[in-house]
Amino acid sequence: MSEVDLRPDEDLRTTDDGDHERFAHVVVPASAVTEAYITGAAVTALCGKTWVPTRDPGRYPVCPTCKEILDLARASREG
């Protein structure tokens, strides 16, 4: 199974607005988030949200759209 990482999207450089700002989003593979922290590059979550990660995702609830997509992907792998 691929690595999954949850990262927040609250950043002044975000490329999207709205409720997406209030969630931690799922990025696959998780290594993309680590690379983004180092390089400052933007990442794209499963829900389509694109941002530059800079904050602790533990402070935010998981994006319901990302969670739904991840759950569907996991269910399809299981059978």
N, CA, C and O atoms as a CHARMM CRD file, in Angstrom:
* protein
*
  316
    1    1 MET  N      0.82800  -1.16400   0.00000 PROA 1      0.00000
    2    1 MET  CA     0.00000   0.00000   0.00000 PROA 1      0.00000
    3    1 MET  C      0.88300   1.24100   0.00000 PROA 1      0.00000
    4    1 MET  O      1.94500   1.24000   0.62200 PROA 1      0.00000
    5    2 SER  N      0.46500   2.29300  -0.68300 PROA 2      0.00000
    6    2 SER  CA     1.21600   3.53900  -0.74900 PROA 2      0.00000
    7    2 SER  C      1.20500   4.25000   0.58700 PROA 2      0.00000
    8    2 SER  O      0.29300   4.07500   1.39500 PROA 2      0.00000
    9    3 GLU  N      2.22700   5.05100   0.80600 PROA 3      0.00000
   10    3 GLU  CA     2.26700   5.87000   2.00400 PROA 3      0.00000
   11    3 GLU  C      1.20000   6.95300   1.89200 PROA 3      0.00000
   12    3 GLU  O      0.92100   7.44200   0.79700 PROA 3      0.00000
   13    4 VAL  N      0.61600   7.32100   2.99600 PROA 4      0.00000
   14    4 VAL  CA    -0.38500   8.38400   3.03900 PROA 4      0.00000
   15    4 VAL  C      0.01900   9.35000   4.12000 PROA 4      0.00000
   16    4 VAL  O      0.41900   8.94100   5.21000 PROA 4      0.00000
   17    5 ASP  N     -0.07900  10.62300   3.83000 PROA 5      0.00000
   18    5 ASP  CA     0.26400  11.62300   4.81400 PROA 5      0.00000
   19    5 ASP  C     -0.83200  12.67000   4.85200 PROA 5      0.00000
   20    5 ASP  O     -1.38500  13.03600   3.81500 PROA 5      0.00000
   21    6 LEU  N     -1.14000  13.14100   6.01600 PROA 6      0.00000
   22    6 LEU  CA    -2.12900  14.19000   6.19000 PROA 6      0.00000
   23    6 LEU  C     -1.39700  15.48400   6.46800 PROA 6      0.00000
   24    6 LEU  O     -0.55400  15.55200   7.36300 PROA 6      0.00000
   25    7 ARG  N     -1.71300  16.49100   5.71300 PROA 7      0.00000
   26    7 ARG  CA    -1.05800  17.78400   5.90000 PROA 7      0.00000
   27    7 ARG  C     -2.08400  18.89400   5.83600 PROA 7      0.00000
   28    7 ARG  O     -3.05400  18.79800   5.08500 PROA 7      0.00000
   29    8 PRO  N     -1.88400  19.94400   6.61100 PROA 8      0.00000
   30    8 PRO  CA    -2.82000  21.06300   6.60700 PROA 8      0.00000
   31    8 PRO  C     -2.63600  21.90400   5.36500 PROA 8      0.00000
   32    8 PRO  O     -1.61700  21.81000   4.68100 PROA 8      0.00000
   33    9 ASP  N     -3.61600  22.71700   5.08000 PROA 9      0.00000
   34    9 ASP  CA    -3.54900  23.53000   3.88600 PROA 9      0.00000
   35    9 ASP  C     -3.60900  25.02500   4.17800 PROA 9      0.00000
   36    9 ASP  O     -3.74800  25.82500   3.25300 PROA 9      0.00000
   37   10 GLU  N     -3.50800  25.41200   5.43400 PROA 10     0.00000
   38   10 GLU  CA    -3.57300  26.83300   5.74600 PROA 10     0.00000
   39   10 GLU  C     -2.21900  27.48100   5.50300 PROA 10     0.00000
   40   10 GLU  O     -1.27000  27.27900   6.25900 PROA 10     0.00000
   41   11 ASP  N     -2.15200  28.24500   4.45500 PROA 11     0.00000
   42   11 ASP  CA    -0.91900  28.90300   4.07700 PROA 11     0.00000
   43   11 ASP  C     -1.29600  30.09500   3.21500 PROA 11     0.00000
   44   11 ASP  O     -2.25900  30.02400   2.45200 PROA 11     0.00000
   45   12 LEU  N     -0.56700  31.16900   3.32200 PROA 12     0.00000
   46   12 LEU  CA    -0.88000  32.35500   2.53100 PROA 12     0.00000
   47   12 LEU  C     -0.69000  32.12000   1.04200 PROA 12     0.00000
   48   12 LEU  O     -1.25200  32.84800   0.22300 PROA 12     0.00000
   49   13 ARG  N      0.09600  31.11200   0.68400 PROA 13     0.00000
   50   13 ARG  CA     0.37300  30.84000  -0.72100 PROA 13     0.00000
   51   13 ARG  C     -0.59300  29.81700  -1.30700 PROA 13     0.00000
   52   13 ARG  O     -0.35200  29.32900  -2.41100 PROA 13     0.00000
   53   14 THR  N     -1.66100  29.47800  -0.62300 PROA 14     0.00000
   54   14 THR  CA    -2.59500  28.47300  -1.11600 PROA 14     0.00000
   55   14 THR  C     -3.21000  28.92200  -2.44100 PROA 14     0.00000
   56   14 THR  O     -3.36700  30.11800  -2.68400 PROA 14     0.00000
   57   15 THR  N     -3.54900  27.97500  -3.28000 PROA 15     0.00000
   58   15 THR  CA    -4.08700  28.30400  -4.59500 PROA 15     0.00000
   59   15 THR  C     -5.58300  28.05800  -4.68100 PROA 15     0.00000
   60   15 THR  O     -6.14700  28.08000  -5.77500 PROA 15     0.00000
   61   16 ASP  N     -6.22400  27.82900  -3.56800 PROA 16     0.00000
   62   16 ASP  CA    -7.65600  27.56300  -3.53400 PROA 16     0.00000
   63   16 ASP  C     -8.21300  28.22900  -2.29800 PROA 16     0.00000
   64   16 ASP  O     -7.48700  28.44700  -1.32700 PROA 16     0.00000
   65   17 ASP  N     -9.50800  28.56100  -2.32000 PROA 17     0.00000
   66   17 ASP  CA   -10.08300  29.09700  -1.09100 PROA 17     0.00000
   67   17 ASP  C    -11.35100  28.35200  -0.72200 PROA 17     0.00000
   68   17 ASP  O    -11.76900  27.42500  -1.41500 PROA 17     0.00000
   69   18 GLY  N    -11.95800  28.76900   0.37800 PROA 18     0.00000
   70   18 GLY  CA   -13.17000  28.11700   0.83900 PROA 18     0.00000
   71   18 GLY  C    -12.91300  27.19500   2.00800 PROA 18     0.00000
   72   18 GLY  O    -11.92200  27.34300   2.72300 PROA 18     0.00000
   73   19 ASP  N    -13.81400  26.23400   2.20300 PROA 19     0.00000
   74   19 ASP  CA   -13.73900  25.32700   3.34200 PROA 19     0.00000
   75   19 ASP  C    -12.49900  24.44300   3.33400 PROA 19     0.00000
   76   19 ASP  O    -12.13700  23.88600   4.37000 PROA 19     0.00000
   77   20 HSD  N    -11.84800  24.30500   2.19700 PROA 20     0.00000
   78   20 HSD  CA   -10.63400  23.49300   2.12900 PROA 20     0.00000
   79   20 HSD  C     -9.57200  23.98900   3.10600 PROA 20     0.00000
   80   20 HSD  O     -8.69500  23.23000   3.51900 PROA 20     0.00000
   81   21 GLU  N     -9.65400  25.24900   3.46700 PROA 21     0.00000
   82   21 GLU  CA    -8.66200  25.84000   4.36500 PROA 21     0.00000
   83   21 GLU  C     -8.77600  25.31600   5.79200 PROA 21     0.00000
   84   21 GLU  O     -7.86600  25.51800   6.59600 PROA 21     0.00000
   85   22 ARG  N     -9.85400  24.66100   6.10900 PROA 22     0.00000
   86   22 ARG  CA   -10.10500  24.22500   7.48100 PROA 22     0.00000
   87   22 ARG  C     -9.80300  22.75500   7.71200 PROA 22     0.00000
   88   22 ARG  O    -10.14000  22.22000   8.76800 PROA 22     0.00000
   89   23 PHE  N     -9.17500  22.08800   6.74600 PROA 23     0.00000
   90   23 PHE  CA    -8.95600  20.65400   6.83400 PROA 23     0.00000
   91   23 PHE  C     -7.50200  20.26500   6.62900 PROA 23     0.00000
   92   23 PHE  O     -6.72000  20.99500   6.02000 PROA 23     0.00000
   93   24 ALA  N     -7.16200  19.09100   7.15500 PROA 24     0.00000
   94   24 ALA  CA    -5.90700  18.42600   6.80700 PROA 24     0.00000
   95   24 ALA  C     -6.25600  17.52400   5.62300 PROA 24     0.00000
   96   24 ALA  O     -7.22000  16.76100   5.67900 PROA 24     0.00000
   97   25 HSD  N     -5.48000  17.61600   4.57100 PROA 25     0.00000
   98   25 HSD  CA    -5.76300  16.87300   3.35000 PROA 25     0.00000
   99   25 HSD  C     -4.83300  15.67200   3.20500 PROA 25     0.00000
  100   25 HSD  O     -3.75700  15.63000   3.80200 PROA 25     0.00000
  101   26 VAL  N     -5.25900  14.70600   2.41200 PROA 26     0.00000
  102   26 VAL  CA    -4.49100  13.48600   2.18000 PROA 26     0.00000
  103   26 VAL  C     -3.70100  13.63400   0.88600 PROA 26     0.00000
  104   26 VAL  O     -4.25900  13.95800  -0.16300 PROA 26     0.00000
  105   27 VAL  N     -2.39800  13.39500   0.97200 PROA 27     0.00000
  106   27 VAL  CA    -1.51400  13.44800  -0.18300 PROA 27     0.00000
  107   27 VAL  C     -0.85000  12.08600  -0.32600 PROA 27     0.00000
  108   27 VAL  O     -0.32400  11.54000   0.64300 PROA 27     0.00000
  109   28 VAL  N     -0.87800  11.54400  -1.53000 PROA 28     0.00000
  110   28 VAL  CA    -0.26100  10.24700  -1.82000 PROA 28     0.00000
  111   28 VAL  C      0.74100  10.46300  -2.94000 PROA 28     0.00000
  112   28 VAL  O      0.37600  11.03300  -3.96800 PROA 28     0.00000
  113   29 PRO  N      1.96600  10.04100  -2.79300 PROA 29     0.00000
  114   29 PRO  CA     2.58000   9.40300  -1.62900 PROA 29     0.00000
  115   29 PRO  C      2.98100  10.45100  -0.59200 PROA 29     0.00000
  116   29 PRO  O      3.12900  11.63300  -0.90300 PROA 29     0.00000
  117   30 ALA  N      3.14900   9.99700   0.62800 PROA 30     0.00000
  118   30 ALA  CA     3.51900  10.88500   1.72800 PROA 30     0.00000
  119   30 ALA  C      4.86500  11.55300   1.48600 PROA 30     0.00000
  120   30 ALA  O      5.11000  12.65600   1.97600 PROA 30     0.00000
  121   31 SER  N      5.72700  10.90100   0.74400 PROA 31     0.00000
  122   31 SER  CA     7.04400  11.47200   0.46600 PROA 31     0.00000
  123   31 SER  C      6.94100  12.79400  -0.30000 PROA 31     0.00000
  124   31 SER  O      7.86100  13.61000  -0.24700 PROA 31     0.00000
  125   32 ALA  N      5.83700  13.01200  -1.00800 PROA 32     0.00000
  126   32 ALA  CA     5.64500  14.27000  -1.73000 PROA 32     0.00000
  127   32 ALA  C      5.53200  15.43700  -0.76000 PROA 32     0.00000
  128   32 ALA  O      5.97100  16.54600  -1.06100 PROA 32     0.00000
  129   33 VAL  N      4.94300  15.18600   0.40500 PROA 33     0.00000
  130   33 VAL  CA     4.80900  16.24100   1.41200 PROA 33     0.00000
  131   33 VAL  C      6.17200  16.56600   2.01100 PROA 33     0.00000
  132   33 VAL  O      6.50600  17.73500   2.20100 PROA 33     0.00000
  133   34 THR  N      6.94400  15.55500   2.30300 PROA 34     0.00000
  134   34 THR  CA     8.29200  15.77900   2.83100 PROA 34     0.00000
  135   34 THR  C      9.10800  16.59800   1.84900 PROA 34     0.00000
  136   34 THR  O      9.78500  17.55100   2.23500 PROA 34     0.00000
  137   35 GLU  N      9.04300  16.22900   0.59600 PROA 35     0.00000
  138   35 GLU  CA     9.76600  16.97200  -0.44100 PROA 35     0.00000
  139   35 GLU  C      9.27200  18.41900  -0.51200 PROA 35     0.00000
  140   35 GLU  O     10.07300  19.34100  -0.67500 PROA 35     0.00000
  141   36 ALA  N      7.97000  18.61900  -0.39200 PROA 36     0.00000
  142   36 ALA  CA     7.40700  19.96500  -0.45500 PROA 36     0.00000
  143   36 ALA  C      7.87600  20.82200   0.71900 PROA 36     0.00000
  144   36 ALA  O      8.12300  22.01700   0.55600 PROA 36     0.00000
  145   37 TYR  N      8.00000  20.20800   1.91200 PROA 37     0.00000
  146   37 TYR  CA     8.52700  20.95600   3.05300 PROA 37     0.00000
  147   37 TYR  C      9.94400  21.44100   2.77300 PROA 37     0.00000
  148   37 TYR  O     10.31400  22.54500   3.17200 PROA 37     0.00000
  149   38 ILE  N     10.72300  20.63400   2.09900 PROA 38     0.00000
  150   38 ILE  CA    12.11400  20.97000   1.82200 PROA 38     0.00000
  151   38 ILE  C     12.23600  21.98200   0.69100 PROA 38     0.00000
  152   38 ILE  O     13.00000  22.94200   0.78800 PROA 38     0.00000
  153   39 THR  N     11.47700  21.76200  -0.38800 PROA 39     0.00000
  154   39 THR  CA    11.62300  22.57900  -1.58900 PROA 39     0.00000
  155   39 THR  C     10.66900  23.75800  -1.67900 PROA 39     0.00000
  156   39 THR  O     10.91500  24.70000  -2.43100 PROA 39     0.00000
  157   40 GLY  N      9.57400  23.71300  -0.91200 PROA 40     0.00000
  158   40 GLY  CA     8.57300  24.77500  -1.00200 PROA 40     0.00000
  159   40 GLY  C      7.62200  24.58700  -2.17100 PROA 40     0.00000
  160   40 GLY  O      6.87300  25.49800  -2.52200 PROA 40     0.00000
  161   41 ALA  N      7.65300  23.40900  -2.77100 PROA 41     0.00000
  162   41 ALA  CA     6.77600  23.12200  -3.90100 PROA 41     0.00000
  163   41 ALA  C      5.36000  22.82200  -3.41200 PROA 41     0.00000
  164   41 ALA  O      5.16400  22.37800  -2.28000 PROA 41     0.00000
  165   42 ALA  N      4.40000  23.06300  -4.25700 PROA 42     0.00000
  166   42 ALA  CA     3.01000  22.76400  -3.93000 PROA 42     0.00000
  167   42 ALA  C      2.73500  21.27200  -4.10900 PROA 42     0.00000
  168   42 ALA  O      3.37000  20.60700  -4.92800 PROA 42     0.00000
  169   43 VAL  N      1.78400  20.76000  -3.33600 PROA 43     0.00000
  170   43 VAL  CA     1.32100  19.38000  -3.47100 PROA 43     0.00000
  171   43 VAL  C     -0.17300  19.41900  -3.76800 PROA 43     0.00000
  172   43 VAL  O     -0.83800  20.42700  -3.53200 PROA 43     0.00000
  173   44 THR  N     -0.69600  18.30600  -4.29100 PROA 44     0.00000
  174   44 THR  CA    -2.11600  18.20100  -4.58500 PROA 44     0.00000
  175   44 THR  C     -2.70300  17.04100  -3.80300 PROA 44     0.00000
  176   44 THR  O     -2.21200  15.91500  -3.87000 PROA 44     0.00000
  177   45 ALA  N     -3.76200  17.33400  -3.06100 PROA 45     0.00000
  178   45 ALA  CA    -4.44600  16.32400  -2.26100 PROA 45     0.00000
  179   45 ALA  C     -5.37100  15.49100  -3.13500 PROA 45     0.00000
  180   45 ALA  O     -5.62600  15.82800  -4.29100 PROA 45     0.00000
  181   46 LEU  N     -5.86800  14.40200  -2.56800 PROA 46     0.00000
  182   46 LEU  CA    -6.78800  13.53400  -3.29500 PROA 46     0.00000
  183   46 LEU  C     -8.02600  14.28300  -3.77100 PROA 46     0.00000
  184   46 LEU  O     -8.57600  13.95900  -4.82300 PROA 46     0.00000
  185   47 CYS  N     -8.47200  15.28000  -3.00800 PROA 47     0.00000
  186   47 CYS  CA    -9.66800  16.04100  -3.36300 PROA 47     0.00000
  187   47 CYS  C     -9.41200  17.09400  -4.43300 PROA 47     0.00000
  188   47 CYS  O    -10.34900  17.71100  -4.93900 PROA 47     0.00000
  189   48 GLY  N     -8.13500  17.30000  -4.77800 PROA 48     0.00000
  190   48 GLY  CA    -7.78900  18.28700  -5.79500 PROA 48     0.00000
  191   48 GLY  C     -7.23000  19.58500  -5.24500 PROA 48     0.00000
  192   48 GLY  O     -6.77900  20.43500  -6.01400 PROA 48     0.00000
  193   49 LYS  N     -7.24800  19.75700  -3.94100 PROA 49     0.00000
  194   49 LYS  CA    -6.70300  20.95200  -3.31100 PROA 49     0.00000
  195   49 LYS  C     -5.19300  21.00100  -3.52000 PROA 49     0.00000
  196   49 LYS  O     -4.49700  20.01300  -3.28400 PROA 49     0.00000
  197   50 THR  N     -4.68900  22.15300  -3.96200 PROA 50     0.00000
  198   50 THR  CA    -3.25900  22.34500  -4.17300 PROA 50     0.00000
  199   50 THR  C     -2.78100  23.45100  -3.23800 PROA 50     0.00000
  200   50 THR  O     -3.37800  24.52600  -3.17300 PROA 50     0.00000
  201   51 TRP  N     -1.68500  23.17200  -2.50800 PROA 51     0.00000
  202   51 TRP  CA    -1.13900  24.13900  -1.56400 PROA 51     0.00000
  203   51 TRP  C      0.29800  23.77700  -1.22400 PROA 51     0.00000
  204   51 TRP  O      0.78300  22.69700  -1.55800 PROA 51     0.00000
  205   52 VAL  N      0.96500  24.70500  -0.55200 PROA 52     0.00000
  206   52 VAL  CA     2.31800  24.46900  -0.05900 PROA 52     0.00000
  207   52 VAL  C      2.20000  24.15300   1.43100 PROA 52     0.00000
  208   52 VAL  O      1.84200  25.03600   2.21000 PROA 52     0.00000
  209   53 PRO  N      2.49200  22.91100   1.85100 PROA 53     0.00000
  210   53 PRO  CA     2.33500  22.54100   3.25300 PROA 53     0.00000
  211   53 PRO  C      3.35600  23.23400   4.15300 PROA 53     0.00000
  212   53 PRO  O      4.54600  23.30300   3.84500 PROA 53     0.00000
  213   54 THR  N      2.84500  23.74500   5.28000 PROA 54     0.00000
  214   54 THR  CA     3.73100  24.41700   6.23000 PROA 54     0.00000
  215   54 THR  C      3.32600  24.19800   7.68000 PROA 54     0.00000
  216   54 THR  O      4.07900  24.57200   8.57900 PROA 54     0.00000
  217   55 ARG  N      2.17200  23.60900   7.94100 PROA 55     0.00000
  218   55 ARG  CA     1.65800  23.52200   9.30900 PROA 55     0.00000
  219   55 ARG  C      1.43900  22.08700   9.76300 PROA 55     0.00000
  220   55 ARG  O      1.44300  21.15300   8.96100 PROA 55     0.00000
  221   56 ASP  N      1.24900  21.93500  11.06600 PROA 56     0.00000
  222   56 ASP  CA     0.98300  20.63800  11.67900 PROA 56     0.00000
  223   56 ASP  C     -0.44400  20.18400  11.35700 PROA 56     0.00000
  224   56 ASP  O     -1.39600  20.86300  11.74100 PROA 56     0.00000
  225   57 PRO  N     -0.61600  19.06300  10.66800 PROA 57     0.00000
  226   57 PRO  CA    -1.95300  18.61900  10.28500 PROA 57     0.00000
  227   57 PRO  C     -2.78300  18.10300  11.44900 PROA 57     0.00000
  228   57 PRO  O     -4.00300  17.98700  11.33400 PROA 57     0.00000
  229   58 GLY  N     -2.14300  17.79400  12.56300 PROA 58     0.00000
  230   58 GLY  CA    -2.85800  17.25500  13.70600 PROA 58     0.00000
  231   58 GLY  C     -3.86100  18.21700  14.31400 PROA 58     0.00000
  232   58 GLY  O     -4.72300  17.80600  15.09200 PROA 58     0.00000
  233   59 ARG  N     -3.76000  19.47400  13.97200 PROA 59     0.00000
  234   59 ARG  CA    -4.66700  20.47800  14.52900 PROA 59     0.00000
  235   59 ARG  C     -5.97200  20.59100  13.75200 PROA 59     0.00000
  236   59 ARG  O     -6.86900  21.32600  14.16400 PROA 59     0.00000
  237   60 TYR  N     -6.09400  19.88100  12.64600 PROA 60     0.00000
  238   60 TYR  CA    -7.24300  20.03000  11.76400 PROA 60     0.00000
  239   60 TYR  C     -7.95700  18.70200  11.55200 PROA 60     0.00000
  240   60 TYR  O     -7.32600  17.64600  11.60100 PROA 60     0.00000
  241   61 PRO  N     -9.27000  18.74200  11.31500 PROA 61     0.00000
  242   61 PRO  CA    -9.97200  17.50700  10.95900 PROA 61     0.00000
  243   61 PRO  C     -9.59400  17.10400   9.53200 PROA 61     0.00000
  244   61 PRO  O     -9.21900  17.94800   8.71800 PROA 61     0.00000
  245   62 VAL  N     -9.69800  15.81900   9.24400 PROA 62     0.00000
  246   62 VAL  CA    -9.37600  15.32200   7.90800 PROA 62     0.00000
  247   62 VAL  C    -10.45300  15.76700   6.92700 PROA 62     0.00000
  248   62 VAL  O    -11.64500  15.71800   7.23300 PROA 62     0.00000
  249   63 CYS  N    -10.03100  16.19200   5.77400 PROA 63     0.00000
  250   63 CYS  CA   -10.94600  16.60400   4.70100 PROA 63     0.00000
  251   63 CYS  C    -11.89900  15.45100   4.38500 PROA 63     0.00000
  252   63 CYS  O    -11.44000  14.34900   4.08500 PROA 63     0.00000
  253   64 PRO  N    -13.20800  15.67600   4.44400 PROA 64     0.00000
  254   64 PRO  CA   -14.15200  14.58400   4.18500 PROA 64     0.00000
  255   64 PRO  C    -14.05100  14.03100   2.76500 PROA 64     0.00000
  256   64 PRO  O    -14.25600  12.83500   2.55600 PROA 64     0.00000
  257   65 THR  N    -13.74100  14.87300   1.79900 PROA 65     0.00000
  258   65 THR  CA   -13.61600  14.39900   0.42400 PROA 65     0.00000
  259   65 THR  C    -12.38300  13.51700   0.27800 PROA 65     0.00000
  260   65 THR  O    -12.45300  12.45300  -0.33700 PROA 65     0.00000
  261   66 CYS  N    -11.26000  13.94500   0.83700 PROA 66     0.00000
  262   66 CYS  CA   -10.04100  13.12300   0.79600 PROA 66     0.00000
  263   66 CYS  C    -10.27800  11.78100   1.48600 PROA 66     0.00000
  264   66 CYS  O     -9.87000  10.73400   0.98200 PROA 66     0.00000
  265   67 LYS  N    -10.93900  11.82100   2.64300 PROA 67     0.00000
  266   67 LYS  CA   -11.20200  10.59900   3.39900 PROA 67     0.00000
  267   67 LYS  C    -12.08200   9.64800   2.59600 PROA 67     0.00000
  268   67 LYS  O    -11.82900   8.44300   2.56900 PROA 67     0.00000
  269   68 GLU  N    -13.09700  10.17200   1.95300 PROA 68     0.00000
  270   68 GLU  CA   -13.99600   9.34000   1.14700 PROA 68     0.00000
  271   68 GLU  C    -13.23500   8.68600  -0.00400 PROA 68     0.00000
  272   68 GLU  O    -13.40500   7.49300  -0.25900 PROA 68     0.00000
  273   69 ILE  N    -12.40400   9.44800  -0.69500 PROA 69     0.00000
  274   69 ILE  CA   -11.61900   8.91600  -1.81200 PROA 69     0.00000
  275   69 ILE  C    -10.65400   7.84700  -1.31400 PROA 69     0.00000
  276   69 ILE  O    -10.51800   6.79400  -1.93800 PROA 69     0.00000
  277   70 LEU  N     -9.98700   8.10800  -0.19800 PROA 70     0.00000
  278   70 LEU  CA    -9.04800   7.14400   0.37100 PROA 70     0.00000
  279   70 LEU  C     -9.76800   5.86700   0.79000 PROA 70     0.00000
  280   70 LEU  O     -9.27900   4.76800   0.52800 PROA 70     0.00000
  281   71 ASP  N    -10.92600   5.99900   1.43900 PROA 71     0.00000
  282   71 ASP  CA   -11.70100   4.82700   1.85400 PROA 71     0.00000
  283   71 ASP  C    -12.14200   3.99500   0.65600 PROA 71     0.00000
  284   71 ASP  O    -12.09700   2.76600   0.70500 PROA 71     0.00000
  285   72 LEU  N    -12.56800   4.65600  -0.42000 PROA 72     0.00000
  286   72 LEU  CA   -12.97700   3.93800  -1.63600 PROA 72     0.00000
  287   72 LEU  C    -11.78900   3.19500  -2.26100 PROA 72     0.00000
  288   72 LEU  O    -11.93300   2.06700  -2.73100 PROA 72     0.00000
  289   73 ALA  N    -10.63200   3.83000  -2.26300 PROA 73     0.00000
  290   73 ALA  CA    -9.43800   3.19400  -2.82500 PROA 73     0.00000
  291   73 ALA  C     -9.04300   1.97700  -2.00300 PROA 73     0.00000
  292   73 ALA  O     -8.69400   0.93400  -2.55500 PROA 73     0.00000
  293   74 ARG  N     -9.09800   2.11200  -0.69400 PROA 74     0.00000
  294   74 ARG  CA    -8.76000   0.98800   0.17400 PROA 74     0.00000
  295   74 ARG  C     -9.75800  -0.15000   0.00000 PROA 74     0.00000
  296   74 ARG  O     -9.36400  -1.31500  -0.04200 PROA 74     0.00000
  297   75 ALA  N    -11.04300   0.17200  -0.10200 PROA 75     0.00000
  298   75 ALA  CA   -12.07700  -0.85700  -0.27300 PROA 75     0.00000
  299   75 ALA  C    -11.91000  -1.58800  -1.59900 PROA 75     0.00000
  300   75 ALA  O    -12.13500  -2.79600  -1.67000 PROA 75     0.00000
  301   76 SER  N    -11.52500  -0.88000  -2.63800 PROA 76     0.00000
  302   76 SER  CA   -11.36000  -1.53100  -3.94500 PROA 76     0.00000
  303   76 SER  C    -10.15700  -2.47100  -3.93700 PROA 76     0.00000
  304   76 SER  O    -10.15100  -3.46700  -4.66000 PROA 76     0.00000
  305   77 ARG  N     -9.14600  -2.17100  -3.13700 PROA 77     0.00000
  306   77 ARG  CA    -7.98400  -3.05700  -3.01700 PROA 77     0.00000
  307   77 ARG  C     -8.30000  -4.32500  -2.26300 PROA 77     0.00000
  308   77 ARG  O     -7.73000  -5.38500  -2.52500 PROA 77     0.00000
  309   78 GLU  N     -9.23100  -4.20000  -1.30800 PROA 78     0.00000
  310   78 GLU  CA    -9.58200  -5.34800  -0.47400 PROA 78     0.00000
  311   78 GLU  C    -10.53000  -6.31000  -1.17200 PROA 78     0.00000
  312   78 GLU  O    -10.72600  -7.43300  -0.70700 PROA 78     0.00000
  313   79 GLY  N    -11.10700  -5.89400  -2.25700 PROA 79     0.00000
  314   79 GLY  CA   -11.92500  -6.84900  -2.95600 PROA 79     0.00000
  315   79 GLY  C    -13.10700  -6.27800  -3.51300 PROA 79     0.00000
  316   79 GLY  O    -13.89800  -6.98300  -4.13900 PROA 79     0.00000
